[in-house]
């Protein structure tokens, strides 16, 4: 069994219950787990000098649309709110196929890995021209990151009062049948799983109440989680009230979409009653601050959710609405937005760092991740805090204040995915050449 020793790390942020931060600390990785944490550890395996490094648990991204990495900064969508943004992009996404989906996912996952991410959720809800969820799962396997692949869906097109064009929706029977196929083929419920599957109808404005209810029943029968967009902006609230006669939180509760096996993306416009509901029921939230800013959706009530006991993680969201997929920068943005909204003491860098590590693990139901302790999985991010970004920093664990925003080394299940700031698993230059060629073809189309 392979071993790797991280020797004499400047600081180890454990994210354990006591909030310990350990100086001059060794970490021994054996196989896919953390074997020991302490001083004076030895190994016959590889030794990595970590004296320049802050070590955190691998970061966890709770919401993404990896296919959107091929449609950044699209003219006509750059200054639009959510619904107008979607109407501009749907026809472009309709021209994508399996190769575009796979290559876009590779690029998106590579970007995440370089920002310290070891596990990403991916909400794929379009399947044009023969694309399948399998395309992004294969990408994660090539990059070497863990993936929570969510089988998204849209079933109500424009002609039936929905937002997406009719050409991009599926029948609800086909959606449920493929959901079963994907779960049976890919979902691994065991600790240390590299791929798990969740079911994720896109949003209340693109699927029927019946599909939401049937998906919840299927997910619980199969023992997988549920995910969707909820309460993202004022348009979202107005649609729910006009079409369903209730706010999004009530809609979710009525259809079985609350509980510890559910997490919702955005939740910018939750009111006090909905926040209390999510706290009571153990429902999780993926907070996507940059996307919420970019689309003008608002500032999510993160402080209120945290105080009410809502499980909270961070998500970069898709690159068509964020334009970047840097997860550590996303956590910094989450901290800053709470401060500009509520005051300088509204959120500390350590609290935001907890949200993007242990918090994300709690949202995704991964008790095996998000902390640094013997017996947990060997998912670790090492940050060089002796570079210019953090020069003069008195507090190495205040990573979100001084940087860096790019990881030096990254381990997933004990395997090194990033070494000395470069990916070890793929030829990034070759990938980007193909990715940009496909993006140019989409633009020309």
Legacy VTK file of the C-alpha trace (Angstrom):
# vtk DataFile Version 3.0
C-alpha trace
ASCII
DATASET POLYDATA
POINTS 445 float
0.000 0.000 0.000
1.458 3.341 -1.052
2.389 5.939 1.550
3.088 9.667 1.323
4.345 11.798 4.181
3.630 15.514 4.246
6.435 16.722 6.494
6.453 19.717 8.830
3.553 21.710 7.414
3.612 25.326 8.594
-0.014 25.021 9.687
-2.699 22.321 9.405
-6.300 23.520 9.589
-8.034 20.344 10.742
-11.683 21.500 10.719
-12.282 19.129 13.642
-14.855 19.840 16.345
-12.279 21.665 18.455
-11.172 23.837 15.546
-7.549 22.800 15.987
-4.841 24.403 13.857
-1.577 22.486 14.217
1.867 24.018 13.672
4.926 22.154 12.360
2.759 19.123 11.701
3.233 15.913 9.706
0.432 14.051 7.925
0.859 10.442 6.815
-1.277 9.224 3.921
-1.638 5.495 3.456
-3.626 4.256 0.494
-6.721 6.407 0.316
-6.887 7.495 3.951
-5.143 9.674 6.489
-3.111 7.270 8.627
-1.686 9.694 11.199
-1.421 13.388 12.104
1.323 14.627 14.411
5.047 15.263 14.693
7.994 12.991 14.003
6.099 10.658 11.655
8.117 8.425 9.334
7.537 6.519 6.098
9.320 4.392 3.533
7.247 6.087 0.858
7.489 9.530 -0.721
8.170 12.540 1.497
6.885 15.999 0.515
8.438 19.005 2.214
5.465 21.029 3.475
7.371 23.649 5.489
6.135 26.451 3.202
2.560 25.208 3.243
-0.780 25.658 4.915
-2.755 22.397 4.699
-6.550 22.339 4.554
-9.042 19.604 3.827
-9.747 19.397 0.104
-12.295 22.008 -0.890
-15.796 20.845 -1.807
-17.830 22.498 -4.564
-21.538 21.942 -3.982
-22.941 23.350 -7.246
-21.604 23.597 -10.800
-22.656 23.211 -14.424
-19.442 21.912 -15.954
-20.690 22.044 -19.545
-20.910 25.833 -19.276
-17.103 26.105 -19.244
-17.409 26.339 -23.025
-19.694 29.400 -22.957
-17.993 32.065 -20.867
-18.630 35.765 -21.493
-21.170 35.217 -24.293
-22.305 38.531 -25.833
-25.956 39.168 -25.117
-25.751 37.213 -21.862
-23.136 39.319 -20.107
-25.542 41.892 -18.674
-28.800 39.939 -18.455
-30.667 38.719 -15.365
-31.348 35.007 -14.933
-34.308 34.457 -17.268
-32.906 36.606 -20.093
-29.494 35.024 -19.610
-31.022 31.564 -20.013
-32.979 32.524 -23.128
-29.760 33.747 -24.768
-27.785 30.624 -23.903
-30.285 27.794 -24.413
-29.970 27.859 -28.253
-26.169 27.748 -27.979
-26.171 24.858 -25.528
-28.588 23.026 -27.836
-25.746 22.737 -30.382
-23.424 20.942 -27.979
-22.873 17.196 -28.074
-20.974 14.453 -26.215
-17.504 15.769 -27.093
-18.325 19.319 -26.058
-19.800 18.079 -22.784
-16.784 15.896 -22.032
-14.141 18.469 -22.940
-15.957 21.281 -21.128
-16.151 19.098 -18.017
-12.432 18.341 -18.257
-11.619 22.040 -18.388
-13.992 22.911 -15.570
-12.645 20.173 -13.319
-9.041 21.114 -14.103
-9.775 24.698 -13.080
-11.393 23.509 -9.855
-8.476 21.223 -9.005
-5.983 24.063 -9.363
-8.057 26.060 -6.858
-7.886 23.293 -4.230
-11.106 21.400 -5.000
-11.167 17.640 -4.457
-14.927 16.993 -4.832
-17.407 18.749 -7.079
-21.111 18.361 -7.565
-22.193 18.848 -11.179
-25.750 19.739 -12.151
-26.173 18.613 -15.761
-29.741 19.170 -16.909
-29.365 19.277 -20.716
-28.546 16.299 -22.912
-28.407 17.566 -26.506
-27.393 15.500 -29.527
-26.742 12.255 -27.691
-24.904 13.728 -24.665
-25.244 11.775 -21.433
-24.209 12.171 -17.806
-21.582 9.565 -18.585
-19.575 12.246 -20.455
-18.872 14.333 -17.353
-18.338 11.268 -15.153
-15.623 10.098 -17.550
-14.039 13.555 -17.329
-13.868 13.391 -13.529
-12.274 9.963 -13.737
-9.587 11.346 -16.069
-8.844 14.402 -13.925
-8.918 12.376 -10.696
-11.488 14.385 -8.724
-14.472 13.047 -6.858
-17.780 13.829 -8.555
-21.339 14.043 -7.294
-22.967 13.771 -10.714
-26.561 14.946 -10.640
-28.942 13.717 -13.309
-30.783 16.932 -14.064
-33.824 17.325 -16.283
-36.168 19.730 -18.024
-39.622 18.553 -19.107
-41.692 21.733 -19.664
-40.798 23.749 -22.760
-41.927 27.167 -23.894
-45.100 25.884 -25.542
-46.268 24.511 -22.183
-45.416 27.644 -20.202
-41.851 26.738 -19.247
-38.683 28.666 -19.894
-36.537 26.315 -22.056
-37.158 25.834 -25.780
-39.167 22.737 -26.610
-36.168 21.184 -28.383
-34.277 20.910 -25.080
-36.840 19.119 -22.934
-37.331 15.380 -22.428
-40.371 13.298 -21.639
-40.766 12.553 -17.975
-40.760 8.810 -18.619
-37.403 9.071 -20.388
-35.999 11.189 -17.560
-36.973 8.681 -14.872
-35.729 5.710 -16.897
-32.331 7.295 -17.474
-32.142 8.326 -13.821
-32.469 4.659 -12.872
-29.804 3.691 -15.434
-27.319 6.273 -14.166
-27.812 5.344 -10.515
-27.482 1.627 -11.199
-24.397 2.142 -13.362
-22.405 4.740 -11.422
-23.593 5.418 -7.880
-21.212 4.203 -5.166
-22.654 4.579 -1.638
-19.497 3.434 0.136
-17.100 5.670 2.105
-14.345 6.870 -0.188
-16.614 6.817 -3.240
-15.190 8.651 -6.234
-18.577 8.912 -7.996
-21.985 9.361 -6.461
-25.221 10.201 -8.250
-28.050 12.498 -7.219
-31.305 13.353 -8.991
-31.808 16.981 -9.916
-34.735 18.334 -11.956
-33.475 21.715 -13.087
-35.898 24.102 -11.417
-39.567 24.695 -10.615
-39.921 26.635 -13.882
-38.674 23.820 -16.144
-40.311 20.654 -14.777
-43.757 19.660 -13.566
-44.895 19.153 -9.987
-45.432 15.504 -10.867
-41.819 15.037 -11.956
-40.546 16.736 -8.802
-42.660 14.400 -6.674
-41.810 11.258 -8.649
-38.101 12.114 -8.594
-38.170 12.453 -4.805
-39.848 9.057 -4.490
-37.317 7.446 -6.844
-34.330 9.017 -5.091
-35.444 7.767 -1.700
-36.145 4.322 -3.080
-32.604 4.240 -4.500
-30.948 5.924 -1.517
-29.534 8.923 -3.404
-29.746 12.656 -2.773
-31.896 15.350 -4.387
-30.826 18.711 -5.802
-32.375 21.641 -7.677
-32.274 25.437 -8.055
-34.535 27.292 -5.644
-35.455 30.887 -4.803
-32.637 32.275 -6.930
-34.039 35.753 -7.648
-37.200 37.854 -7.623
-38.355 36.406 -10.964
-38.103 32.947 -9.436
-40.294 33.949 -6.484
-42.858 35.623 -8.747
-43.052 32.533 -10.980
-43.634 30.254 -8.000
-46.374 32.442 -6.594
-48.097 32.852 -9.969
-47.881 29.215 -11.057
-48.093 27.325 -7.756
-49.749 29.799 -5.417
-46.977 29.583 -2.852
-43.380 30.545 -2.155
-40.535 28.187 -3.191
-39.975 26.845 0.322
-43.603 25.741 0.625
-43.449 24.267 -2.878
-40.380 22.238 -1.914
-41.897 20.998 1.332
-45.195 20.022 -0.298
-43.381 17.840 -2.869
-40.994 16.097 -0.477
-38.019 18.309 -1.290
-36.831 19.047 2.239
-34.723 16.885 4.522
-31.100 15.839 5.085
-30.968 14.140 1.671
-31.808 17.392 -0.176
-29.715 20.424 -1.043
-30.847 23.454 -3.019
-28.713 25.862 -5.032
-28.765 29.636 -4.456
-31.691 30.289 -2.062
-30.988 34.026 -2.370
-34.592 34.966 -1.636
-35.530 32.636 1.209
-37.583 34.386 3.853
-37.389 33.818 7.611
-39.984 31.033 7.615
-38.205 29.185 4.798
-34.860 29.515 6.555
-36.387 28.060 9.720
-37.893 25.210 7.687
-34.530 24.329 6.170
-32.845 24.476 9.568
-35.441 22.214 11.199
-35.482 19.691 8.374
-31.722 19.456 7.791
-32.056 20.703 4.203
-28.779 21.889 2.691
-27.943 24.958 0.612
-25.234 25.553 -2.001
-24.347 29.249 -1.793
-23.061 30.664 -5.107
-22.022 34.250 -4.368
-20.237 35.214 -7.601
-23.035 33.965 -9.835
-25.593 35.744 -7.654
-23.616 38.976 -8.114
-23.054 38.481 -11.848
-26.764 37.925 -12.547
-27.880 40.641 -10.148
-29.853 38.117 -8.095
-28.938 39.569 -4.709
-27.048 38.628 -1.559
-28.173 35.358 -0.007
-29.062 35.486 3.722
-26.114 33.302 4.649
-25.676 34.740 8.134
-29.312 34.063 8.914
-29.096 30.539 7.512
-25.955 29.768 9.510
-27.537 31.076 12.700
-30.645 28.943 12.060
-28.536 25.794 11.700
-28.963 25.389 7.936
-26.274 23.195 6.373
-24.310 25.472 4.023
-21.696 24.814 1.380
-20.141 26.908 -1.389
-20.673 26.477 -5.138
-18.963 28.216 -8.037
-22.019 27.675 -10.269
-21.496 27.423 -14.026
-18.837 29.376 -15.867
-21.480 31.032 -18.052
-22.745 32.925 -14.993
-19.613 33.104 -12.861
-16.980 33.238 -15.607
-14.505 31.644 -13.191
-14.329 28.326 -11.387
-11.935 29.157 -8.552
-13.410 27.677 -5.397
-11.139 29.359 -2.848
-11.904 32.736 -4.453
-15.618 31.854 -4.249
-15.324 31.295 -0.497
-13.644 34.693 -0.148
-16.531 36.282 -2.054
-19.023 34.613 0.300
-17.222 36.157 3.264
-17.024 39.612 1.691
-20.689 39.733 0.700
-21.846 39.002 4.235
-19.540 41.738 5.496
-20.683 44.372 3.005
-24.294 43.475 3.807
-24.132 43.118 7.590
-20.826 44.507 8.837
-17.150 43.574 9.099
-17.770 40.976 11.809
-20.576 39.170 9.931
-18.349 36.336 8.727
-14.755 35.425 9.550
-12.332 33.850 7.064
-12.332 30.702 9.168
-16.115 30.388 9.000
-16.083 30.777 5.222
-13.248 28.249 4.971
-15.304 25.845 7.053
-18.241 26.265 4.665
-16.075 25.298 1.675
-14.596 22.220 3.411
-16.522 20.564 6.231
-19.689 22.468 5.380
-19.677 21.147 1.830
-19.120 17.613 3.085
-22.122 17.938 5.395
-24.325 19.279 2.605
-23.395 16.359 0.328
-23.692 13.727 3.047
-19.975 12.882 3.057
-18.979 12.176 6.657
-15.716 10.720 5.295
-14.530 14.091 3.957
-14.064 17.711 4.994
-11.761 17.241 8.008
-8.157 16.214 8.631
-8.077 13.313 11.055
-6.864 9.689 11.058
-9.300 7.370 9.319
-10.818 9.995 7.038
-10.142 10.056 3.318
-6.838 11.505 2.139
-8.207 14.592 0.353
-5.842 17.476 1.120
-4.949 20.863 -0.334
-1.499 22.338 0.285
-1.127 26.105 -0.159
2.291 27.765 -0.477
1.992 30.665 1.969
5.539 31.906 1.393
4.777 33.532 -1.974
4.074 37.140 -2.826
0.277 36.841 -2.325
0.672 36.138 1.383
3.922 37.987 2.035
3.683 39.683 5.422
0.612 37.771 6.534
0.603 37.263 10.308
-2.084 34.576 10.250
-1.545 31.719 7.792
-4.948 30.176 8.536
-6.664 33.375 7.357
-6.193 32.030 3.840
-9.151 33.917 2.390
-7.733 37.282 3.409
-4.263 37.030 1.896
-4.275 34.087 -0.510
-2.954 32.320 -2.448
-5.868 31.330 -4.673
-4.043 28.525 -6.489
-3.003 25.314 -4.788
0.575 24.042 -4.665
-0.221 20.341 -4.148
-3.537 18.478 -4.172
-4.285 14.934 -3.034
-7.502 13.036 -3.735
-7.905 9.598 -2.154
-4.160 9.758 -1.460
-3.266 10.277 -5.118
-1.485 13.466 -6.142
-3.575 15.344 -8.705
-1.632 18.638 -8.529
2.123 18.784 -7.967
4.031 22.055 -7.755
1.043 23.943 -9.115
0.531 21.739 -12.199
-1.928 18.948 -12.952
-0.394 15.483 -12.988
-3.279 13.635 -14.627
-3.737 15.369 -17.993
-1.860 17.528 -20.487
-3.562 20.828 -19.717
-2.169 22.702 -22.727
-3.461 20.055 -25.133
-6.855 20.032 -23.385
-7.214 23.803 -23.630
-6.302 23.775 -27.321
-9.161 21.383 -28.050
-11.523 23.133 -25.640
-10.985 26.534 -27.245
-11.374 25.108 -30.756
-14.759 23.642 -29.812
-15.800 26.910 -28.179
-14.864 28.849 -31.306
-16.951 26.467 -33.380
-19.940 27.058 -31.098
-19.495 30.805 -31.432
-19.258 30.560 -35.202
-22.366 28.398 -35.375
LINES 1 446
445 0 1 2 3 4 5 6 7 8 9 10 11 12 13 14 15 16 17 18 19 20 21 22 23 24 25 26 27 28 29 30 31 32 33 34 35 36 37 38 39 40 41 42 43 44 45 46 47 48 49 50 51 52 53 54 55 56 57 58 59 60 61 62 63 64 65 66 67 68 69 70 71 72 73 74 75 76 77 78 79 80 81 82 83 84 85 86 87 88 89 90 91 92 93 94 95 96 97 98 99 100 101 102 103 104 105 106 107 108 109 110 111 112 113 114 115 116 117 118 119 120 121 122 123 124 125 126 127 128 129 130 131 132 133 134 135 136 137 138 139 140 141 142 143 144 145 146 147 148 149 150 151 152 153 154 155 156 157 158 159 160 161 162 163 164 165 166 167 168 169 170 171 172 173 174 175 176 177 178 179 180 181 182 183 184 185 186 187 188 189 190 191 192 193 194 195 196 197 198 199 200 201 202 203 204 205 206 207 208 209 210 211 212 213 214 215 216 217 218 219 220 221 222 223 224 225 226 227 228 229 230 231 232 233 234 235 236 237 238 239 240 241 242 243 244 245 246 247 248 249 250 251 252 253 254 255 256 257 258 259 260 261 262 263 264 265 266 267 268 269 270 271 272 273 274 275 276 277 278 279 280 281 282 283 284 285 286 287 288 289 290 291 292 293 294 295 296 297 298 299 300 301 302 303 304 305 306 307 308 309 310 311 312 313 314 315 316 317 318 319 320 321 322 323 324 325 326 327 328 329 330 331 332 333 334 335 336 337 338 339 340 341 342 343 344 345 346 347 348 349 350 351 352 353 354 355 356 357 358 359 360 361 362 363 364 365 366 367 368 369 370 371 372 373 374 375 376 377 378 379 380 381 382 383 384 385 386 387 388 389 390 391 392 393 394 395 396 397 398 399 400 401 402 403 404 405 406 407 408 409 410 411 412 413 414 415 416 417 418 419 420 421 422 423 424 425 426 427 428 429 430 431 432 433 434 435 436 437 438 439 440 441 442 443 444
